[in-house]
């Protein structure tokens, strides 16, 4: 019976590690979508700024002399149109539309990954719950005591990874999932607020927030990757 319990614990450790590895792989895919979304958001910002580009200041003496020296019907029409090139306007409107569609697609794919991460967290919690009855008293203490979950610097497994309790993986996954979910919620709100009336300052702030990812703790992410040899 004792041997059977030991096998169950060993199997749980292997299972939780596989779940954790799968979880981190999906986190990487989410981060790739974040990077792609950042480029699309910057593209939207740039496209909108070009559309709002001010017309040439004809009060400048230099500009006025250049206009008079090269005055043609085409140039006169151009100034009467507010110094806006129709082709460029169409191109930038198309760019804005493409960026918005791209961002919505990124969000849709990110949502799918978020759902997968949630399922993996639930699997990890279930695995920990199933393993607890078969752990020795000392093992249970290590799994449940936050102080006991610190790495033992003097004892390492053969892979070179410091000893980590089964619960540590589940807890780490839960923390990362919470950060990623908040990051996604922020992105969703940014994308839903984008429109032709968005100010340049507003868009600049959105781009900064998207790239900085204020809800994601880089130190926690780094420590999580260290759990995978």
Residue pairs with C-beta under 8 A, 6 or more apart in sequence:
5 134
5 135
6 134
8 130
8 131
8 134
9 131
9 134
9 135
9 139
12 127
12 128
12 130
12 131
12 134
12 166
13 131
13 166
15 127
16 124
16 127
16 128
16 131
16 166
16 169
16 170
17 169
19 120
19 123
19 124
19 127
19 169
19 173
20 124
20 169
20 172
20 173
20 227
20 228
21 228
22 120
23 117
23 120
23 121
23 124
23 173
23 176
24 224
24 225
24 228
26 113
26 116
26 117
26 120
27 117
27 176
27 180
27 221
29 113
30 110
30 113
30 114
30 117
30 180
30 184
33 106
33 109
33 110
33 113
34 110
34 183
34 187
34 210
34 213
36 102
36 106
37 102
37 103
37 106
37 107
37 110
37 187
37 210
38 207
38 210
38 211
40 99
40 102
40 103
40 106
41 99
41 103
41 190
41 203
41 206
41 207
41 210
42 207
43 95
43 99
44 95
44 96
44 99
44 100
44 103
44 194
44 203
45 200
45 203
45 204
45 206
45 207
47 92
47 95
47 96
47 99
48 92
48 96
48 196
48 198
48 200
48 203
49 200
50 88
50 92
51 89
51 92
51 93
51 96
52 200
55 79
55 82
55 83
55 84
56 63
56 79
56 83
57 63
58 64
58 67
58 79
67 75
67 79
78 85
96 196
100 191
100 194
103 191
103 194
104 191
107 184
107 187
107 188
107 191
110 184
110 187
111 184
114 180
114 181
114 184
117 173
117 176
117 177
117 180
118 177
120 173
121 170
121 173
121 174
121 177
124 169
124 170
124 173
124 174
125 170
125 174
127 166
127 170
128 143
128 166
128 167
128 170
131 166
132 140
132 143
135 143
141 148
142 148
142 149
142 165
143 149
143 165
143 166
143 167
144 167
148 165
149 164
149 165
149 167
149 168
149 171
151 162
151 163
151 164
152 162
152 163
153 162
155 162
155 163
156 162
156 163
157 163
159 229
160 229
161 226
161 227
161 228
161 229
164 227
168 227
169 227
172 220
172 223
172 224
172 227
175 220
176 220
176 221
176 224
179 215
179 216
179 217
179 220
180 216
182 215
183 213
183 215
183 216
186 209
186 210
186 214
186 215
187 210
190 206
190 209
190 210
193 206
194 203
194 206
